[in-house]
């Protein structure tokens, strides 16, 4: 069976199924089709499936033109039944946190319970969803082996952490090294062979647990360093020092320093969440991940810090937050993206509303937002919108913004991204993070 599956992968005759067609799953489907495989995408969201069947993409990184070029070898389904014919099944479902910051594995468990119904000999199952070390072997493996089939013998199991960075035009699935870890050496070998078809470099580690830890290390490293630089920004503010000048100067050192930049808070599905998966796992082993907890506390407090900066800036104009008209520029969690998952803009918006401000936003990528079951639509960005705002808050520094235009027509700006660094301000007062 190993040789048979190897032959199918090498000859591109293997049928690949991807479960979860979001920011990770859909680009993955595109790359496997481009590599020559027949691909089926499975998603329980029927609206997504209908949209894809109509030839429309809802992911910015996958344009309608790109998606149209793969449709002949791709099919979308809201049913798991196509898995019975699949040689490879890749799980790309969300892994959020509960309000208690415990891992929510319900999407993985749901997908696993469906996969096992169609599990057959010679099939390769790969988990890509970020989770705590041990999930593949402790959760997926027992579910699959309950079928009577044995991993590494009858079917094959591996973990490969997704490394997709939405909106990043420089790095993609193909030129970002792929990490794989198998339940057994044969499982790892098959996963490595598969991903070699779509990635320029594949790095195989010794186990699924190691591969799971790689992903958590990457994002914990970022979360902790962002937490540190956010605290540095608060320190510099109290000391009357320009944070951005300090970071840029420090970045000239060719060794021993890597620049990170402060911001209004963490967003997206990875950095705000992944470190808590690791911290939760370590708590079960009676160990407290102190760096993670401290960084999480600082990063979670940044929206409150931004609102304080806004309040102080308005006070200098003899205005209170209550009754002020405040415009947020950008609500996606990162530039050039329409992803609002865990975006700090949502917290800033709600905090300002709670204080009685009239808040509106413009984002060229986000048509509307749902805040506590209320839909808020983006406003057209023009001189009138900027001039009527008592304060403009730059939350996301999309490249589409003309920052000089924004400065020219605003009276007060709170810039959380240093987006206005190259502008000339004559009548506008700019407050930086």
N, C-alpha and C positions, 0 to 999 in steps of 0.2 A: 504493500500500500504506500509506503514511503516513496519507492521508486516511481510508482504510478502517479502520485501527486506531484513529485518533482518534474516528471515529464509534462504534465498538464501545465504547470507553472512556466516551465522553460519554453514550451511551445505556444504559450498564451491561449491555450484552450480551456484553462480553468475558469469556472464561472464564479465571479466575486460578488458577494452580497455585503452591503454596508448598512448597518442599522443606525439610524439617526442621521438626518440630512440637514444639519445645521452648519455652523461656521467651520466645523472640522469635517463632517461626513460628506458634504456635497463637493468641496474641493478634492477630497480623496477619491470620490467617484470619477471626477473629471480626469485625474491623473492616471487611474487604472484603465479607463477607456482609451486615453491617448497612448498608453503603452501597448494597447492591442487586446485587452481583455473585454469580455462581455460582462456588464455590471448591472446589478439590480440594487436600487436604493429602497430601503424600507423605513417608513416613518409613520407613526400613529396619527400625526396631524394630517387629516385629509385635505386641508386647504393647501398645504405645501405640495402634496402629491398632485392635486389638481393643477396647481400652478406650473409644476414641472412638466406635467403631461401636455400643458398648453404651450410649452416651449419658453416659459418665463422663469428667470432666476430671481431669488429674493436675497441673494448674497452678493455684496458689492464686489468681492474678489472673483466672482464667477459672473461675467457679463452675459447678457442674452446671446450675444454673438458666439462667445466661447461655448456656452451651453448648447446652442444650436448645432455646433460642430460635432457634438458627441451623441446626439439623440439616437442615431441609428444603432448604437450598441449599448444604449442605456434605457432602463425602464424603472419607473417609480411605482411603489406599491404601499398601501396602508395595511396590507396583510403580510403575515410571516410565512405564508405557504410557499413562496418561491425559494425558501431556505432548503426545502427538500431536494432541490436540484443543485444547490450551491456547493462548490468545492471549498470555498473560503468564506468565512463569515467574520466581518470586522465590526466590533461594537464601538460606536461613537456617540453614546448617549450622555446627557448631562449628569453631573455629580455635585449637586448643590449642598449647602449646609442647612441644617435646621436652625431655628432661632436660638437654640441652646449651643450652637456651633459644633454639634455632632454631625458626622457624615450622614448624608441621606443617600443611601444606595438603592432606593426604590426603583430607579430607572434601570440600573444594572440588573437587579433581581427580576424585574418584569421581563427584560429582554432575555435573560438566561432561561426563565421558565418557558418562554416561547421557543427558543433555540433548541432546547432539549427534546421538544416534540418532533423536531425534524432532523435531529442529530443522526448521522450515519457514518459508517466506517470510511476512513480515508479523508475525513473532513478536518480542515484547519480552522480553529476558533482563535481570534485575536481580540483582546481587550485593549482599546486605546483611551478610554475614559480615565481621567486622572483620579487616583484614589490612594488609600494608605497602603504601605508595604504589607503584603500578605493577602490582599483581596483576591487576586487571581487564584491562588492555591487554596484559600480558605472559603471562598464564596462560589466562584465559578466552577472549580474542579469538582467539589462534591455534587453540585447540581447536575453536571454533565455525566459523572460516573454513576449517578442514580439510574441512568438508562441501561446500565449493565455493560456499557463499553468502557474500556480502560484507556486513560490518557497516556500518550506516548507509544501506544501499541495499536489501538483501534482508531483513535482520533488524536488530534494534536492541538496543543494549547500553548498560547504565548501572550505576552504583554508587550506593547510597543507604545510608549507615551506620545501623544500628539504634540507637535511643536509648531503649530500654525500660529502666525501672528497676523490677525486680520488687518488689512490696510497696508501691510508692509510690501512695497513694490520691489524691494531688493532681495529679500529672502522668501522662498516658497518651499513647497514640499520637495521639489526636485533638488534644490541646492542646499537644503538643510540636512545635515547628517541625521539618519534615523537610528534610534536605539531600539534593540529588540532583546527580549529575554524569554527563553522557553522553559516550559515545565521540565523538559528533558533535553538532552543534547539534540535529538532528532527534531523535537519541536522547534528549538531555536534555529536549527539549520534550515528548516522549511520556511520559517518566518523571514529569515535573512534572505533566502532565495527570492521570496515573493517581493519584498520591499526593494531588492536590487533592481527590480523592473521599473520602479518609479523614482528612486532616489540615487543620487550620484555616489553616496557613501552610506553604508550601513554598519553600525557598530553593535556587535553581539556581546552581551554581558552574560554572566554565569547563571542567572536565574530570573524568574519573573519578579521576585522581591527586589532584586537589585535594580531592575529596569523601572519598577514603580518608584524606588527611592531616588533615581536620577531625576525624574520629573519634579519631585517635591524639593530636591536640593536646588534645582534651577530657580524655581519660583520663590522658595524661601530666601535664597540669596538676594533676589531682587527686592522682596518685601522688606527684609531687614535693612538693606542699604537705603531704600526709599524712606523707611521710617527714620533712619539716622539723619538723612539730609533734610527731611521735613523738620526734625528737631533743630538742626543747624539753622534752618530758615527762621524759626521762632527765636533762637538765640541771637542771630544777627539783627533781627528786628528790634529786640530789646537793647542791643548794643549800638544801634544806629548805623549798621554796616549793610552794604549792598550784597545780599546773598549770591546773586548771579555773578557779580564781579569776582567774588572769592572763589566760587567753583570754577569759573573759566580760568582763573590764574592757577589754581591748583592742578587743573587738567593739563597744564603745560609740562608737568613732570612726566618724563617718558617711562618711568617705572614706578611700581608700588602704589599707583593711584588710578582708579577708574571713576570717571564722573557719573554721578547720579544727580537728578534734578528734582527739586520740590514741586509740589502740586496741590490741588484742592482735595486730594484723597485718592484712594485706589479704586479701580473699577475693572470690569471684565469678569470672566468666569474663572480665571486662574490665580492671579496674584493675591486677591483678597481672600481666596478660599483655600488654596492648596496648603499653605503653611498650617492651617487649622486641622487639616487631615492628619498631618504629621504629629502635631501637638496632641491631638486626641488619641492617636495610637500609642504615643509615649506615656500618656496618663494611665493607660491600661497596664503599663509596665512600671507604674509608680515612679515616673520621672517627669519633672516639670520642664518644659521647653521654654526657658525664661526669655531668651532673645526673641522668640516668636511672639510670645505674649506681650512683651514690651513694645515691639514694633507694631503689632496689631493695635495696641492701645493708642499709640501716637498717630498712626495712619487713619484710624477710625475717628479721631478727634479733629482731623483737618477741615472737614466741612464746617464744624463749629467755629474753628479759628478763622476761616474765610468770612463767615457771617459776622464775626466780631470786627474784622477789618472793614467790612462794608458799613457796619454800624458806626464805627469810629470815623470813617471817611465822611459819612453823611452828617455826623455831629459837627464836624468842622465847617460844614455848610449851613449849620443851624437847622438841620432837619433830623427827624426821627425816622427809624425804619418804618414805623407804622404810617401808612398813607403814602409812602414813597413809591414811585414807579421804578422798578428795577428790571433791567434787561439782561438776560443771560445769553452770552454768545457761545454756542456750542453746548450740547447736552450729552453727546456720545462720550464714552469713557476715555477714548483716545482719538487722536487726530485722524482725519480722512477715513472715518469709519461710521457706520450707522448703528453700532452696537451700544446699547444703553444698559446692558446688564451690570448691576452693581455700580453704576456711574455715580460719582460724587455729586454731579449736578442735581440728581434727584433729591439727595439729602439737603443740599443748599436751597433748592427751590422750596421744599417743604418747611425748612426752618424759617425762611424769610416769610412765607405765608403765615406761619404760626405767630410771627411777630407783627402781622398786620400789613405787610407790604403787598403791593400789586405787582405780581411777577409775571413776566412774559419772556419768550425766548425766540431766538432764531438759530436754526441749524440746517445747513443745506442738505444734510444726509438724513435727518430725522423729521418726518412729516408731522408726527403727533406723538404725544406722551400720555400714558395713563397714570395719573396720580390719585391714589385712593378712589378708584373706580370712576374718576372724572377725566375725560379726554381734553388735553390741551394741545392746540395746533401751533405749528411754527408760524412766526410773523415774517412778512417780507422785510428784508433789510434795506432800508433807505435812510436818507438824511432826516426825514420827519420822525422815524422810529427812534433813531439815536438821539435826536435833539429833545424829544419829549421825555426821555429817561432821566431820572434824577441820578441814577448810577448805572453804568454798564459794567458787567462782570464778565471777564474773559475766563471761561471755564475750560474750553477745548480749543486749541489753536489750529484749526483746520487750515490747510494751505489755500483754500478757496477764499479766505477772508483777505480783504485789502485793509491792512492795519492802519495805514496812513489816512485812508478814508474814514475809518472808525474814529481815529483820534481827532480828525478835523471837525467832526460833527457831534462829538461828545463833550460834556462839561466835566464829568468825573468818571474815571475808569479804575476798577480794581482788577489788576492783571495778575492772575495766578500762574501764568505760564511764561512770563517774560516775552510775550509775543510782540510787545510794542517797543522792544529794545532799539530798533533801527528807525523809529519814527521821530518826527519833530512835533513837539507839543507847544503850541502858542497860547491857546486859551483853555486847553483841557488839563485838568489835574490828574496825574496818574499815580496810583498807589500800587506798589508791587508786593508780592508775597514775601 
